[in-house]
Amino acid sequence: QLQYQDPMAPMENQDFTAQLATFSSLDEQSQSNDLLSRILEAQGNTDLDRGVSYIGKNVVIEGNGLTVAEGAGLGFFELDEAADVTVNIINSAGEVVLQREMPRTQAGEHGVDLSGEELPDGEYQLSITGENYEGERIAGTPLRIGQVTGVVQKENGTTMLDVGGVETTVNKIRRVA
């Protein structure tokens, strides 16, 4: 700044001090931005490390997929309130291939064991409907259980888990099974 100052019209001390303070403030802001960038990068690595810790573990996530393999399959769902429930198992063509009535089902998580149902191996969907004890229609939340087989960090920094071919975030895990 001093090299560009006109010696015949020197800058006032007050103006010079204000400019120095502005430069100092800009430098501090730049350092703060650099520090914040490093913190965010470390946060992303922490999420990735956290995701890697799930590899090989079975987890329960929200999702209506159900795999039948070697004639066996297990589906899960959750109810917010007690109800008389109908569980439909739907094949890849959208056809209901199995229907289970579950009267007087309490709130919470429930399993549907498909062993012995002679369903072909493949992917199926769960549909959970019913009526609560006041006669109001309700819908259950389908849950999916699967093994975490991989972790990937997307370009936007989001860490995704591969759970049986379905991508989900770590915070969507309901529990480790």
C-alpha positions as a LaTeX table, in Angstrom:
\begin{tabular}{lrrr}
\hline
Residue & $x$ (\AA) & $y$ (\AA) & $z$ (\AA) \\
\hline
Gln1 & 0.00 & 0.00 & 0.00 \\
Leu2 & 2.84 & 2.38 & 0.83 \\
Gln3 & 4.45 & 2.05 & $-2.63$ \\
Tyr4 & 1.30 & 3.41 & $-4.33$ \\
Gln5 & 0.86 & 6.36 & $-1.96$ \\
Asp6 & 1.44 & 9.84 & $-3.39$ \\
Pro7 & 4.10 & 11.52 & $-1.21$ \\
Met8 & 2.53 & 14.92 & $-2.00$ \\
Ala9 & $-0.86$ & 13.74 & $-0.62$ \\
Pro10 & $-0.09$ & 11.28 & 2.18 \\
Met11 & $-2.90$ & 9.12 & 3.58 \\
Glu12 & $-4.30$ & 10.10 & 6.95 \\
Asn13 & $-3.18$ & 7.88 & 9.84 \\
Gln14 & $-6.80$ & 7.03 & 10.62 \\
Asp15 & $-7.49$ & 5.90 & 7.02 \\
Phe16 & $-4.23$ & 3.94 & 6.90 \\
Thr17 & $-5.07$ & 2.14 & 10.17 \\
Ala18 & $-8.59$ & 1.32 & 8.93 \\
Gln19 & $-7.15$ & $-0.19$ & 5.74 \\
Leu20 & $-4.67$ & $-2.29$ & 7.72 \\
Ala21 & $-7.50$ & $-3.55$ & 9.94 \\
Thr22 & $-9.53$ & $-4.49$ & 6.83 \\
Phe23 & $-6.59$ & $-6.43$ & 5.37 \\
Ser24 & $-6.06$ & $-8.20$ & 8.68 \\
Ser25 & $-9.77$ & $-9.10$ & 8.88 \\
Leu26 & $-9.74$ & $-10.50$ & 5.32 \\
Asp27 & $-6.68$ & $-12.62$ & 6.12 \\
Glu28 & $-8.37$ & $-14.02$ & 9.26 \\
Gln29 & $-11.53$ & $-14.85$ & 7.27 \\
Ser30 & $-9.46$ & $-16.68$ & 4.67 \\
Gln31 & $-7.73$ & $-18.71$ & 7.40 \\
Ser32 & $-11.12$ & $-19.51$ & 8.98 \\
Asn33 & $-12.46$ & $-20.74$ & 5.62 \\
Asp34 & $-9.42$ & $-22.99$ & 5.18 \\
Leu35 & $-9.89$ & $-24.42$ & 8.68 \\
Leu36 & $-13.60$ & $-25.01$ & 8.07 \\
Ser37 & $-12.82$ & $-26.82$ & 4.80 \\
Arg38 & $-10.38$ & $-29.12$ & 6.62 \\
Ile39 & $-12.96$ & $-29.80$ & 9.36 \\
Leu40 & $-15.64$ & $-30.69$ & 6.77 \\
Glu41 & $-13.20$ & $-32.97$ & 4.96 \\
Ala42 & $-12.37$ & $-34.73$ & 8.24 \\
Gln43 & $-16.12$ & $-35.05$ & 8.98 \\
Gly44 & $-16.61$ & $-36.80$ & 5.64 \\
Asn45 & $-13.80$ & $-39.20$ & 6.46 \\
Thr46 & $-15.40$ & $-39.91$ & 9.84 \\
Asp47 & $-18.70$ & $-40.81$ & 8.12 \\
Leu48 & $-16.80$ & $-43.09$ & 5.76 \\
Asp49 & $-15.00$ & $-44.75$ & 8.68 \\
Arg50 & $-18.33$ & $-45.16$ & 10.47 \\
Gly51 & $-19.85$ & $-46.74$ & 7.37 \\
Val52 & $-16.93$ & $-49.15$ & 6.96 \\
Ser53 & $-17.55$ & $-50.40$ & 10.52 \\
Tyr54 & $-20.91$ & $-51.82$ & 9.30 \\
Ile55 & $-19.42$ & $-54.00$ & 6.53 \\
Gly56 & $-20.37$ & $-57.64$ & 7.05 \\
Lys57 & $-23.11$ & $-56.80$ & 9.57 \\
Asn58 & $-26.82$ & $-57.37$ & 9.08 \\
Val59 & $-28.86$ & $-54.21$ & 9.50 \\
Val60 & $-32.54$ & $-53.29$ & 9.41 \\
Ile61 & $-33.47$ & $-50.34$ & 7.21 \\
Glu62 & $-36.73$ & $-48.88$ & 5.94 \\
Gly63 & $-37.62$ & $-50.46$ & 2.61 \\
Asn64 & $-40.11$ & $-52.89$ & 1.15 \\
Gly65 & $-37.76$ & $-55.36$ & $-0.50$ \\
Leu66 & $-37.68$ & $-59.01$ & 0.49 \\
Thr67 & $-35.43$ & $-61.71$ & $-0.92$ \\
Val68 & $-36.51$ & $-65.35$ & $-1.13$ \\
Ala69 & $-33.57$ & $-67.73$ & $-1.53$ \\
Glu70 & $-33.70$ & $-71.53$ & $-1.41$ \\
Gly71 & $-37.36$ & $-71.37$ & $-0.48$ \\
Ala72 & $-36.83$ & $-69.17$ & 2.58 \\
Gly73 & $-37.35$ & $-65.50$ & 3.22 \\
Leu74 & $-38.06$ & $-63.22$ & 6.12 \\
Gly75 & $-39.85$ & $-59.90$ & 5.84 \\
Phe76 & $-40.27$ & $-57.25$ & 8.51 \\
Phe77 & $-42.62$ & $-54.38$ & 9.12 \\
Glu78 & $-43.41$ & $-51.86$ & 11.81 \\
Leu79 & $-46.74$ & $-50.64$ & 13.12 \\
Asp80 & $-47.21$ & $-47.35$ & 14.93 \\
Glu81 & $-50.35$ & $-48.68$ & 16.62 \\
Ala82 & $-52.12$ & $-51.97$ & 17.25 \\
Ala83 & $-54.26$ & $-53.16$ & 14.33 \\
Asp84 & $-55.73$ & $-56.07$ & 12.38 \\
Val85 & $-53.16$ & $-56.37$ & 9.60 \\
Thr86 & $-53.02$ & $-57.81$ & 6.09 \\
Val87 & $-49.55$ & $-58.47$ & 4.67 \\
Asn88 & $-49.32$ & $-58.90$ & 0.90 \\
Ile89 & $-46.25$ & $-60.38$ & $-0.74$ \\
Ile90 & $-45.94$ & $-59.01$ & $-4.27$ \\
Asn91 & $-43.76$ & $-60.47$ & $-7.05$ \\
Ser92 & $-41.76$ & $-58.53$ & $-9.65$ \\
Ala93 & $-44.79$ & $-58.52$ & $-12.00$ \\
Gly94 & $-46.83$ & $-56.65$ & $-9.36$ \\
Glu95 & $-49.03$ & $-59.66$ & $-8.53$ \\
Val96 & $-49.97$ & $-60.57$ & $-4.98$ \\
Val97 & $-48.56$ & $-64.09$ & $-4.60$ \\
Leu98 & $-49.21$ & $-64.52$ & $-0.89$ \\
Gln99 & $-51.50$ & $-62.87$ & 1.62 \\
Arg100 & $-51.25$ & $-63.19$ & 5.38 \\
Glu101 & $-53.88$ & $-62.04$ & 7.84 \\
Met102 & $-52.44$ & $-60.99$ & 11.20 \\
Pro103 & $-55.31$ & $-60.07$ & 13.54 \\
Arg104 & $-54.74$ & $-58.11$ & 16.73 \\
Thr105 & $-51.13$ & $-57.23$ & 15.95 \\
Gln106 & $-49.52$ & $-54.95$ & 18.52 \\
Ala107 & $-47.51$ & $-51.80$ & 17.74 \\
Gly108 & $-43.81$ & $-52.39$ & 17.03 \\
Glu109 & $-41.70$ & $-54.53$ & 14.70 \\
His110 & $-42.98$ & $-57.82$ & 13.33 \\
Gly111 & $-41.58$ & $-60.54$ & 11.09 \\
Val112 & $-43.20$ & $-62.53$ & 8.30 \\
Asp113 & $-41.52$ & $-65.91$ & 7.79 \\
Leu114 & $-41.95$ & $-67.24$ & 4.26 \\
Ser115 & $-40.27$ & $-70.61$ & 4.87 \\
Gly116 & $-42.35$ & $-73.44$ & 3.45 \\
Glu117 & $-44.46$ & $-71.15$ & 1.22 \\
Glu118 & $-42.96$ & $-72.60$ & $-1.99$ \\
Leu119 & $-42.28$ & $-69.18$ & $-3.50$ \\
Pro120 & $-39.72$ & $-69.10$ & $-6.31$ \\
Asp121 & $-36.39$ & $-67.52$ & $-5.41$ \\
Gly122 & $-36.29$ & $-63.83$ & $-6.21$ \\
Glu123 & $-37.13$ & $-60.33$ & $-5.05$ \\
Tyr124 & $-40.54$ & $-59.50$ & $-3.60$ \\
Gln125 & $-42.24$ & $-56.45$ & $-2.09$ \\
Leu126 & $-44.23$ & $-56.16$ & 1.13 \\
Ser127 & $-47.47$ & $-54.25$ & 1.41 \\
Ile128 & $-48.88$ & $-53.80$ & 4.90 \\
Thr129 & $-52.41$ & $-52.50$ & 5.41 \\
Gly130 & $-55.01$ & $-52.86$ & 8.09 \\
Glu131 & $-57.46$ & $-51.26$ & 10.47 \\
Asn132 & $-56.80$ & $-50.06$ & 13.96 \\
Tyr133 & $-59.25$ & $-50.96$ & 16.69 \\
Glu134 & $-61.30$ & $-47.80$ & 15.98 \\
Gly135 & $-61.89$ & $-48.99$ & 12.41 \\
Glu136 & $-59.49$ & $-46.48$ & 10.80 \\
Arg137 & $-57.27$ & $-47.66$ & 7.94 \\
Ile138 & $-53.56$ & $-47.77$ & 8.67 \\
Ala139 & $-50.43$ & $-48.64$ & 6.71 \\
Gly140 & $-47.42$ & $-50.33$ & 8.21 \\
Thr141 & $-43.84$ & $-49.44$ & 7.37 \\
Pro142 & $-41.99$ & $-52.21$ & 5.52 \\
Leu143 & $-38.48$ & $-52.88$ & 6.77 \\
Arg144 & $-35.66$ & $-54.65$ & 5.00 \\
Ile145 & $-32.89$ & $-56.68$ & 6.56 \\
Gly146 & $-29.65$ & $-57.12$ & 4.71 \\
Gln147 & $-25.94$ & $-57.40$ & 5.01 \\
Val148 & $-23.80$ & $-54.32$ & 4.46 \\
Thr149 & $-21.49$ & $-55.30$ & 1.62 \\
Gly150 & $-19.94$ & $-51.96$ & 0.68 \\
Val151 & $-19.51$ & $-48.28$ & 1.43 \\
Val152 & $-19.10$ & $-45.46$ & $-1.06$ \\
Gln153 & $-18.69$ & $-41.72$ & $-0.64$ \\
Lys154 & $-20.62$ & $-39.78$ & $-3.28$ \\
Glu155 & $-19.28$ & $-36.65$ & $-4.97$ \\
Asn156 & $-21.48$ & $-34.50$ & $-2.73$ \\
Gly157 & $-19.78$ & $-36.03$ & 0.35 \\
Thr158 & $-22.69$ & $-38.28$ & 1.38 \\
Thr159 & $-21.58$ & $-41.69$ & 2.63 \\
Met160 & $-23.79$ & $-44.50$ & 1.30 \\
Leu161 & $-23.99$ & $-48.12$ & 2.44 \\
Asp162 & $-24.81$ & $-51.01$ & 0.10 \\
Val163 & $-27.34$ & $-53.15$ & 2.00 \\
Gly164 & $-28.26$ & $-56.17$ & $-0.10$ \\
Gly165 & $-28.10$ & $-54.13$ & $-3.31$ \\
Val166 & $-29.96$ & $-51.13$ & $-1.84$ \\
Glu167 & $-28.09$ & $-47.88$ & $-1.14$ \\
Thr168 & $-28.88$ & $-46.10$ & 2.10 \\
Thr169 & $-27.26$ & $-43.62$ & 4.46 \\
Val170 & $-25.86$ & $-44.62$ & 7.84 \\
Asn171 & $-28.51$ & $-42.59$ & 9.68 \\
Lys172 & $-31.31$ & $-44.66$ & 8.06 \\
Ile173 & $-30.21$ & $-47.81$ & 9.88 \\
Arg174 & $-32.92$ & $-48.76$ & 12.39 \\
Arg175 & $-30.78$ & $-51.34$ & 14.16 \\
Val176 & $-28.01$ & $-53.86$ & 13.71 \\
Ala177 & $-29.57$ & $-57.32$ & 13.55 \\
\hline
\end{tabular}
